[in-house]
Amino acid sequence: MSCFERDASATPTGGTALNDFAHMAPRAPARTPAALRNGGRVKRDAAAPAGVYLPNNNVLTPSMRSPDYVQLSTAAAITLGIMPGRMHRCGCTRCLNLLLTYPEGCRANCAYCGLARHREAERNYADRNFIRVDWPAVPVADIVDIVAQDVAGSPFHRMCISMITHPSSDADTVSVLRRWTERIDPDAIPVSILSNPTTMDRADVVRLRELGADIFTVALDAATPAIFERTRGKGVQSPHRWDKYWEVMMDAREVFGPQKFGAHIIVGMGETEYELLELVQRIVDLGGHSHLFCFFPERGSLMDHLPATPRDQWRRVQLARYLIDYRGVRVEHMRFDAHGAVADFGLPQSELDAIIDAGIAFRTSGCPGKFADDISACDRPYGDSPPSDVASYPFQPVAVDIRKIRHQLGRLRDGERYDEGEDIEQFAR
């Protein structure tokens, strides 16, 4: 078992308050007027789609449906040349994230999500923000045409289809995957599935694997059953169940095989670091991987009034997760304080210093790309933080970044200083 210090007077390692369970409760969802439910406004207006739709662009939101339309992350749209722009300190993204879309939107009501059902009265589905940015809607045929023109030279290391909770989601995921693999060899650009277990069974998992999907992930998001229920289940009038998510992930384990399945986990929604890292260890022991997200109060969500994950908590969990996933360290080798925060990472200081200095542990975690197994294709630029205070680095951290990370971890070397002015100067470039 991992070692705990049982000093009740102790403050959390790093000296800042953690996002504890008692303080991370979401607001209750408000009741939506009947006329606005299930995409009522969009269906009433019945505006026909005409190519690319940019959210919040002062036109009626068209009635767009998968599998003919999907939404793209802003970074993916810039990389494809569909939108102008650039990303701070990185070349946009190496993962083409496709999000299924419908006028009715996602029928789940996850408390931390900008796409949640409770926003129906406020904003049409295709206009809602998700992981901090707008997601333009694009015809699937256009996306496939652009990528198929030069598969070998594509900037994308991977494509990911993100499902939502909708009656058509399973069938439309199959259709989008088939349209992709008919034109683009999945060995050239592998495909991941970010699944919706609530509407799936084992046969759905098998079918996606047979059609060429390479990796299957489950967005557990919550690190414990209690947090899951409060933020994704009955606590917010949402249909998801912890046991169902695990059932489908175990199906994926058998169907896709070792290292080809995993779970997304959000850090800082009320769990202790020990609880989260025990979950990471459990997934690793099953043969899978975990992909971490730093909690950020998404505008319009039921948790937008709550604090983002403190950086010291986030950095400790990032580092510990990397050690468990890629360096063979086990959670029971680590030591935790009375608050469940990591107090010792279970490695000699010299080895730990080398891993911190390499910086890879603090990059965005996700499905692998073409560089190395521990460098994600899914870099999600600034999806969980602003560029001025990076949580998940979508690029390789340089010396000034490493000093900031060490400062956040409380692990500056003797004589080493972190200069906030130098960091501000780097951000301004």
C-alpha positions in Angstrom: 0.0 0.0 0.0 1.1 3.6 -0.6 2.4 5.4 2.5 0.2 8.1 4.0 1.3 10.7 6.6 -1.5 11.0 9.1 -0.8 14.5 10.4 -4.2 16.2 10.6 -2.6 19.7 10.9 -0.7 19.4 7.7 -1.3 21.6 4.7 -1.4 20.1 1.2 1.9 19.4 -0.4 2.9 22.6 -2.2 1.1 24.9 0.3 -2.1 25.7 -1.7 -5.7 24.6 -1.2 -6.8 21.6 -3.3 -10.0 21.5 -5.2 -11.7 19.3 -2.6 -15.0 17.4 -2.9 -16.9 19.7 -0.5 -16.2 22.8 -2.5 -16.6 21.5 -6.1 -20.3 21.0 -6.3 -22.0 22.1 -9.6 -25.1 24.3 -9.7 -28.4 22.6 -10.3 -29.5 22.8 -14.0 -32.4 25.1 -14.7 -35.5 23.9 -16.5 -35.6 24.6 -20.2 -38.8 25.9 -21.8 -40.5 23.2 -23.8 -40.3 25.2 -27.1 -36.5 25.3 -26.9 -35.8 21.6 -26.0 -34.2 19.2 -28.5 -33.0 21.9 -30.8 -36.4 23.6 -31.0 -35.1 27.0 -32.1 -33.0 25.5 -34.9 -35.7 23.2 -36.1 -38.2 26.1 -36.2 -35.9 28.3 -38.2 -35.0 25.4 -40.6 -32.0 27.3 -42.1 -30.4 25.1 -44.7 -26.6 24.5 -44.3 -24.3 25.9 -46.9 -20.8 24.6 -46.5 -18.7 25.7 -43.5 -20.6 27.2 -40.5 -18.6 29.4 -38.2 -20.3 29.6 -34.7 -21.8 32.9 -33.5 -21.3 34.6 -36.9 -24.6 36.6 -36.8 -26.5 34.2 -39.1 -29.2 31.7 -38.3 -27.7 28.5 -37.0 -28.3 25.9 -39.8 -29.9 22.6 -39.2 -26.8 20.4 -39.6 -26.6 16.7 -38.9 -24.0 14.0 -38.7 -22.9 12.0 -40.6 -23.0 14.7 -43.3 -21.6 17.3 -41.0 -19.2 17.3 -38.1 -17.7 20.0 -35.9 -13.9 20.6 -35.7 -11.8 22.1 -33.0 -10.6 25.6 -33.8 -7.0 24.2 -34.0 -8.0 21.5 -36.4 -9.9 24.0 -38.6 -6.9 26.3 -38.7 -4.6 23.3 -39.6 -7.0 22.3 -42.4 -7.1 25.8 -43.8 -10.8 26.2 -43.1 -10.2 29.1 -40.6 -7.5 31.7 -40.5 -5.3 32.1 -37.4 -2.4 30.6 -35.6 -1.8 29.1 -32.2 0.7 30.6 -29.6 4.0 28.8 -29.8 2.7 25.7 -31.7 1.8 24.7 -35.2 -1.9 24.2 -34.3 -2.5 20.5 -33.9 -1.4 17.1 -35.0 -4.8 15.5 -34.3 -7.9 16.0 -36.5 -10.7 16.1 -33.9 -14.2 15.4 -35.4 -17.2 16.0 -33.2 -20.6 14.6 -34.1 -23.3 17.3 -34.3 -27.1 17.5 -34.4 -29.7 20.3 -33.9 -30.8 18.4 -30.7 -27.2 18.4 -29.5 -25.8 16.2 -26.8 -28.6 14.8 -24.6 -26.3 14.4 -21.6 -25.9 17.2 -19.0 -22.3 16.9 -17.7 -21.7 19.7 -15.2 -18.3 20.8 -16.5 -19.2 20.7 -20.3 -20.0 23.6 -22.5 -22.0 21.3 -24.8 -24.4 20.2 -22.0 -28.1 19.9 -22.5 -29.0 22.6 -19.9 -27.7 25.3 -22.3 -30.6 24.8 -24.8 -32.4 28.0 -23.8 -29.2 30.0 -23.9 -27.4 28.9 -27.0 -27.9 26.6 -30.0 -25.8 23.4 -30.0 -23.5 24.3 -32.9 -22.7 27.7 -31.3 -21.7 26.3 -27.9 -18.0 26.5 -26.7 -16.2 23.3 -25.9 -12.9 23.0 -24.1 -12.6 26.8 -24.3 -13.1 27.4 -28.0 -15.7 27.4 -30.8 -16.1 24.4 -33.0 -17.0 25.2 -36.6 -19.2 22.8 -38.5 -17.9 21.4 -41.8 -19.2 18.8 -44.3 -17.5 15.5 -43.8 -16.9 15.2 -47.6 -14.9 18.5 -47.6 -12.7 17.3 -44.7 -12.0 13.9 -46.4 -11.3 15.7 -49.7 -8.7 18.0 -48.2 -6.8 15.3 -46.3 -7.0 12.8 -49.2 -5.2 15.2 -51.5 -1.9 14.5 -49.7 -2.1 11.9 -47.0 1.6 11.4 -46.9 2.2 15.1 -46.4 -0.6 15.6 -43.9 0.2 17.4 -40.7 -2.2 15.1 -38.9 -0.7 12.2 -37.0 -4.2 10.9 -36.0 -7.9 11.4 -36.6 -10.4 11.1 -33.7 -14.2 10.8 -33.9 -15.8 12.1 -30.7 -19.2 10.8 -30.1 -22.0 12.5 -28.1 -25.1 11.3 -26.4 -27.7 11.1 -29.1 -29.8 8.3 -30.6 -28.0 8.5 -33.9 -24.5 8.7 -32.5 -23.5 5.0 -32.8 -24.7 4.6 -36.5 -23.2 8.0 -37.5 -19.8 7.2 -36.0 -19.7 4.1 -38.2 -20.7 6.2 -41.2 -18.1 8.8 -40.6 -15.4 6.2 -40.0 -16.3 4.4 -43.2 -16.3 7.6 -45.3 -12.8 8.3 -43.9 -11.3 4.8 -44.4 -12.7 4.5 -47.9 -10.4 7.3 -49.0 -7.6 7.4 -46.3 -5.6 4.5 -45.2 -5.9 4.1 -41.4 -2.3 2.8 -41.4 -1.2 6.2 -42.7 -3.4 8.3 -40.3 -4.7 6.1 -37.5 -8.1 6.6 -36.1 -9.2 7.0 -32.5 -12.7 6.8 -31.1 -13.8 8.9 -28.1 -16.8 6.8 -27.3 -20.2 7.3 -25.7 -20.6 4.2 -23.6 -24.1 5.1 -22.5 -25.6 4.2 -26.0 -23.1 1.4 -26.9 -22.7 -2.3 -26.4 -19.9 -4.8 -27.2 -21.1 -5.2 -30.8 -20.6 -1.5 -31.4 -17.0 -1.7 -30.1 -16.3 -4.7 -32.4 -17.7 -3.0 -35.4 -15.6 0.1 -35.0 -12.5 -2.1 -34.7 -13.4 -4.1 -37.8 -13.8 -0.8 -39.7 -10.2 0.3 -38.9 -10.3 2.2 -35.7 -7.0 1.9 -33.9 -7.6 3.1 -30.3 -10.8 3.3 -28.3 -11.1 5.7 -25.3 -13.8 6.3 -22.7 -14.2 9.7 -21.1 -14.6 8.7 -17.5 -13.6 12.3 -16.7 -14.6 11.9 -13.0 -12.0 10.0 -10.9 -14.5 8.4 -8.4 -18.0 7.0 -8.6 -19.3 9.8 -6.3 -17.9 12.6 -8.5 -19.1 10.8 -11.6 -22.7 10.6 -10.2 -22.6 14.3 -9.1 -21.3 15.7 -12.4 -22.4 13.2 -15.0 -25.2 11.2 -13.6 -28.4 11.7 -11.6 -26.9 14.6 -9.8 -27.3 16.8 -12.9 -30.2 14.9 -14.5 -27.8 13.2 -16.9 -28.0 9.6 -18.1 -24.5 8.3 -17.7 -23.5 5.5 -15.2 -20.1 4.7 -13.9 -20.6 0.9 -14.2 -21.7 1.2 -17.9 -18.6 3.2 -18.7 -16.4 0.5 -17.2 -18.3 -2.2 -18.9 -17.7 -0.7 -22.3 -14.0 0.0 -21.5 -13.6 -3.7 -20.6 -15.1 -4.6 -23.9 -12.6 -2.3 -25.6 -9.8 -3.9 -23.6 -10.7 -7.3 -25.1 -11.5 -6.1 -28.6 -8.7 -3.5 -29.2 -6.0 -5.1 -27.1 -3.3 -3.8 -24.8 -2.2 -0.2 -25.2 -5.1 0.4 -27.5 -7.7 1.5 -25.0 -7.9 4.0 -22.2 -9.7 6.7 -20.3 -9.9 10.4 -20.0 -9.7 11.8 -16.5 -10.2 15.4 -15.4 -7.9 16.5 -12.5 -9.4 18.8 -9.8 -13.1 18.1 -9.6 -13.0 17.0 -6.0 -10.9 13.9 -5.9 -7.7 13.5 -3.9 -4.4 13.0 -5.9 -4.3 9.5 -4.3 -7.7 8.6 -5.6 -6.9 9.8 -9.1 -3.6 8.0 -9.2 -5.0 4.8 -7.9 -7.4 5.0 -10.9 -4.4 5.6 -13.3 -2.7 2.6 -11.8 -5.8 0.4 -12.2 -6.0 1.3 -15.9 -2.3 0.7 -16.4 -2.7 -2.7 -14.7 -5.5 -3.6 -17.1 -3.2 -2.7 -20.1 -4.5 0.7 -20.9 -3.5 4.4 -20.7 -5.0 7.5 -19.1 -5.3 10.9 -20.6 -5.4 13.8 -18.2 -7.2 17.1 -18.5 -6.8 20.0 -16.0 -10.2 21.2 -14.8 -11.0 24.6 -16.2 -14.3 26.4 -15.5 -15.9 26.2 -18.9 -18.0 29.3 -19.7 -21.7 28.5 -19.6 -21.2 25.2 -17.7 -22.7 24.3 -14.3 -19.2 24.5 -12.8 -18.1 27.8 -14.4 -18.2 29.5 -10.9 -15.6 27.1 -9.5 -11.8 27.5 -9.4 -9.5 25.9 -12.0 -7.2 23.2 -10.6 -4.3 24.7 -8.6 -1.1 24.4 -10.6 0.8 22.6 -7.9 -1.9 19.9 -7.7 -2.0 19.6 -11.5 1.8 19.3 -11.9 2.1 16.7 -9.2 -0.6 14.6 -10.8 0.8 15.1 -14.3 4.3 14.0 -13.2 3.0 11.0 -11.2 0.7 9.8 -14.0 3.6 9.9 -16.4 5.8 7.9 -14.1 3.0 5.2 -13.7 2.2 5.1 -17.4 5.7 5.2 -18.9 8.4 4.7 -16.2 7.2 1.7 -14.3 6.7 3.5 -11.0 3.7 2.2 -9.1 1.3 4.2 -7.0 2.3 2.1 -3.9 5.9 3.3 -4.4 4.8 6.9 -3.8 4.0 8.6 -0.5 1.0 10.8 0.1 0.3 13.4 2.8 -2.7 13.7 5.0 -4.7 15.4 2.2 -3.9 12.6 -0.3 -1.4 14.9 -2.2 1.8 13.4 -3.5 4.6 13.9 -1.1 7.2 11.6 -2.7 7.2 10.2 -6.2 9.0 7.0 -5.5 12.2 7.7 -7.5 15.7 8.9 -6.5 16.0 12.7 -6.9 18.5 12.5 -9.8 16.1 10.3 -11.8 13.1 12.5 -11.0 15.1 15.7 -12.0 16.0 14.2 -15.4 12.3 13.4 -16.1 11.2 16.8 -15.0 13.9 18.5 -17.2 12.9 16.4 -20.2 9.5 18.1 -20.0 7.5 15.4 -21.7 5.5 14.6 -18.6 3.9 18.1 -18.8 2.8 17.9 -22.4 -0.8 17.2 -23.3 -1.6 13.5 -22.8 -3.6 11.6 -25.3 -3.4 9.0 -28.0 0.1 8.7 -29.4 1.4 10.3 -32.6 4.3 9.5 -34.8 7.2 10.9 -32.6 7.0 8.6 -29.6 4.5 6.6 -27.5 4.7 9.2 -24.7 4.2 12.2 -27.0 0.5 12.7 -27.9 -0.9 13.4 -31.3 -3.9 14.9 -29.6 -2.2 18.1 -28.3 -5.5 20.1 -27.8 -3.8 23.5 -27.8 -5.0 25.5 -24.7 -8.0 23.3 -24.3 -7.6 23.3 -20.5 -5.9 26.7 -19.9 -5.1 30.1 -21.4 -1.7 30.5 -23.1 -0.7 32.9 -20.3 -0.8 30.1 -17.7 -0.3 26.8 -19.6 -1.6 23.7 -18.0 -1.0 21.0 -20.7 1.9 22.1 -22.9 1.0 21.6 -26.6 4.6 22.0 -27.5 8.0 20.9 -26.0 8.7 23.0 -22.9 11.9 25.0 -23.1 14.2 26.1 -20.3 11.9 29.0 -19.1 8.9 26.6 -19.1 10.8 24.0 -17.1 11.8 26.6 -14.5 8.1 27.6 -14.2 7.1 23.9 -13.8 9.7 23.4 -11.1 8.5 26.5 -9.3 4.9 25.2 -9.5 6.1 21.8 -8.2 8.1 23.5 -5.4 11.2 21.8 -6.8 13.5 24.5 -7.9 17.2 23.5 -7.6 19.4 25.1 -5.1 20.3 28.6 -6.4 17.8 28.3 -9.2 15.2 31.1 -9.6 12.0 31.4 -11.4 11.6 34.9 -13.0 7.9 35.6 -13.7 9.0 38.5 -16.0 10.9 36.1 -18.2 7.8 34.0 -18.5 5.7 37.0 -19.4 8.2 38.0 -22.1 8.0 34.5 -23.5 4.2 34.7 -23.6 4.3 38.1 -25.4 6.4 36.7 -28.3 
